[in-house]
Amino acid sequence: MTIIGTDDGLYRWDESTGSVEPIGLQGHRIRDVARCPDQSLIAVESGKRVWMGRPGDVPWVDLTRGLAEAPTTILVREGDGTVYVGTEPPAVYRLDRETRTWQVVEVLHEREEAEDWYAPGGPPAVRSMAAHPGNPRGLYLDIHVGGIMRTLDGGATWTSVNDGLELDVHQVITHPRRPEAIYTATADGFYCSPDEGVTWERRNRGLEHLYTRGIAIHPDAPDVILISGSPTSPGGWGRRGKRFALFRSEDSGHQWHRVTTGMPNECPEEIDTFCLAFSRTMPDEVLCGRRDGVLHLSRDAGATWETVTEALPPIYAIWAG
């Protein structure tokens, strides 16, 4: 099952039939979406609400009550199913699944480090989150703009792990085959850390578009990485266009190649954070969503692509089961 968060609610793509159909929350801009262990979906309406439900549910349950800040991103930890939400201004909460209430993990915007955080056009926010695959109490938060905050003890203590990292991080991810590693798409290309953020390495050879947004790693082959990027930051889009392209690496980012088979050399709209997703059940399949409503599919881990549909509302997030 593939779930797509758009400018007009949630959609489901059925690979067996090739159909794409709305499944709920139409009229709401969905910025992030994930699936819980009980098969229910949990979605973040940009800056407003957290919703929970199943395809066809009317109405969906509003889970926003108890959040003191506006929700921006959701994370469901693989394995135990713990649900976290990040907010604007930066804070992180954990969901009590029995009471469906939120428990504060950390109010990050009250910390001393927050004095240096900023964001163009608004307050800083938690832009993305990633679980530590080898530590059930470990969590990484991408602060926009403020780099990565890390906890390894369930939120009792937090550390900025930014030595050598571009602070304008757009997405942070981890991989179960390399539990101590962290991977990021940033405004200055691809950075990775082999040691929980203690050190960082910039790997941009062949990555012609350094303003990167979305990133995804093959579930069974952590050397295979996809990343999306533009040659300029948003300040240059009005004059030159967004010109997003997709790049692929087979060696953990040491060398990148632009993907053009079945994919435009440059797209007119964004391939944004959360818009690249490998399937959890068919590891070589990967989805790519664009802000102009185009959905692409690859069956060979991102080497070649086909277009699924060009008729969706603007795409903001993909969850691929």
ZIQUIQUI-V541428 format. One line per field, one symbol per residue. psi: psi as a letter, one per 30 degrees, with the letter a starting at -180 (. if undefined). A space follows every 50 residues. Layout:
psi = ???
This chain:
psi = kkkkkafhaklkkjeefgkkkkglgkfkjjflklklfgflkkkjkjgdlk kkalkfkjllkjgfkfkflkkflkkjkkdfgkkkkllklklklkkjfefh lkkkekjeffleffffllkkgallljellkkjfgjfgkkkkjkjjgbkkk kghggelkkkigjgkkfikfkkllkffifflkkkklfhakklkfhggelk kkjgkfjfjfildkkkkkefiffjkkkkllfllfffeeeflehklklkkg hggekkkkkfjgkkekkflkjlkggkkkkffiffkkkkklfggkklkkgh hgelllkelggllkkflkkj.
